[in-house]
Amino acid sequence: MADTSGAQPQQEFLAAVRKSQETVLEAIRIWVDAVQSITPKLPSAQLPLADKLPKPEQLVADAYDFAERLLASQRKFAEEVVKATAALRPGDGDGANSD
């Protein structure tokens, strides 16, 4: 990624997001521990075809794989739009900045 003037604020924003995620995750872990300590152990229910359902981990992986492909597609589209409109931007009409 190129070093741009917006890089520092982006890094700070991502760091703040990660810190808040860590805080929420820790709160969830504490909550789960508290609930487990006061909840009686229940036998697992055997539902028909339950073993055919995707696991939560797979659902998350599939959703993010799809989102990554969608974002890559959108990025390619946006880059192509920038190239297609280059002639309309001041200083770019001569093709000197094209790949």
C-alpha distance (Angstrom), angle and dihedral (degrees) to the residues before:
residue distance angle dihedral
M1 . . .
A2 3.78 . .
D3 3.78 118.4 .
T4 3.79 105.5 -111.4
S5 3.78 134.8 167.5
G6 3.81 89.0 -102.4
A7 3.80 94.7 55.7
Q8 3.82 97.2 87.9
P9 3.82 96.1 52.1
Q10 3.80 89.3 45.9
Q11 3.79 91.4 52.6
E12 3.79 91.2 47.9
F13 3.80 91.0 49.3
L14 3.81 92.4 49.2
A15 3.81 90.4 48.1
A16 3.82 90.5 51.4
V17 3.81 91.0 48.7
R18 3.81 91.2 49.7
K19 3.81 91.7 48.5
S20 3.81 91.4 51.4
Q21 3.82 89.9 47.4
E22 3.80 90.2 52.6
T23 3.81 90.5 49.4
V24 3.81 92.8 50.5
L25 3.80 91.7 45.2
E26 3.80 91.0 52.6
A27 3.81 90.3 49.4
I28 3.82 90.0 51.1
R29 3.81 91.2 50.7
I30 3.80 91.1 50.6
W31 3.81 90.5 47.7
V32 3.83 92.2 49.3
D33 3.82 90.9 49.9
A34 3.81 90.8 49.8
V35 3.80 93.7 47.9
Q36 3.81 92.4 46.7
S37 3.79 91.3 51.3
I38 3.82 93.4 56.3
T39 3.81 100.7 33.2
P40 3.79 118.6 90.0
K41 3.78 116.7 -123.2
L42 3.78 108.8 -99.6
P43 3.78 125.0 -161.5
S44 3.76 112.6 -109.1
A45 3.77 114.0 -102.7
Q46 3.79 116.6 -122.5
L47 3.78 105.2 -141.5
P48 3.79 120.3 -176.0
L49 3.80 112.2 -100.1
A50 3.82 91.8 1.6
D51 3.79 88.8 129.1
K52 3.82 88.6 60.3
L53 3.80 93.5 60.1
P54 3.80 117.3 97.3
K55 3.79 117.1 -103.7
P56 3.82 117.5 -111.7
E57 3.80 89.8 -112.5
Q58 3.81 90.4 56.4
L59 3.79 92.3 48.0
V60 3.81 90.6 53.6
A61 3.81 92.6 46.1
D62 3.80 92.3 48.4
A63 3.81 92.9 47.8
Y64 3.79 93.0 50.5
D65 3.81 92.9 43.8
F66 3.79 88.1 54.7
A67 3.81 91.9 46.0
E68 3.82 90.5 50.9
R69 3.81 91.5 51.8
L70 3.80 91.2 46.4
L71 3.81 92.4 48.9
A72 3.82 91.5 47.9
S73 3.78 89.6 50.9
Q74 3.80 91.6 49.1
R75 3.80 91.3 48.4
K76 3.80 91.5 51.9
F77 3.81 89.9 48.6
A78 3.82 92.2 49.6
E79 3.81 91.5 48.2
E80 3.81 90.1 50.6
V81 3.81 90.6 49.6
V82 3.82 89.8 52.1
K83 3.82 90.1 50.6
A84 3.80 93.1 45.4
T85 3.80 92.2 51.8
A86 3.82 96.4 41.6
A87 3.81 92.4 105.3
L88 3.80 90.0 60.9
R89 3.80 94.9 56.5
P90 3.80 119.3 88.1
G91 3.79 111.5 -101.4
D92 3.80 94.3 10.1
G93 3.78 99.3 80.2
D94 3.80 94.5 88.3
G95 3.82 92.9 66.1
A96 3.80 92.5 -124.3
N97 3.80 92.1 126.9
S98 3.80 97.1 45.6
D99 3.82 122.2 108.3
